[in-house]
């Protein structure tokens, strides 16, 4: 019975991991895709702007 108790945690973790991956794959695209893409683009633009400001200030 020790082998069962040794195998349960990895099996449970694998099941949850597969569930998370399935949720991620299912939520890609759809009605919110454009809104999510715009939010990511805005965040990247802010980060790039902050990086450019720090580089020009250091020079």
Secondary structure in CASP SS format (residue, H / E / C, confidence):
PFRMAT SS
TARGET T0000
AUTHOR 0000-0000-0000
METHOD secondary structure of the structure
MODEL  1
X C 1.00
X H 1.00
X H 1.00
X H 1.00
X H 1.00
X H 1.00
X H 1.00
X H 1.00
X H 1.00
X H 1.00
X H 1.00
X H 1.00
X H 1.00
X H 1.00
X H 1.00
X H 1.00
X H 1.00
X H 1.00
X H 1.00
X H 1.00
X H 1.00
X H 1.00
X H 1.00
X H 1.00
X H 1.00
X H 1.00
X C 1.00
X C 1.00
X C 1.00
X C 1.00
X C 1.00
X C 1.00
X H 1.00
X H 1.00
X H 1.00
X H 1.00
X H 1.00
X H 1.00
X H 1.00
X H 1.00
X H 1.00
X H 1.00
X H 1.00
X H 1.00
X H 1.00
X H 1.00
X H 1.00
X H 1.00
X H 1.00
X H 1.00
X H 1.00
X H 1.00
X H 1.00
X H 1.00
X H 1.00
X H 1.00
X H 1.00
X H 1.00
X C 1.00
END
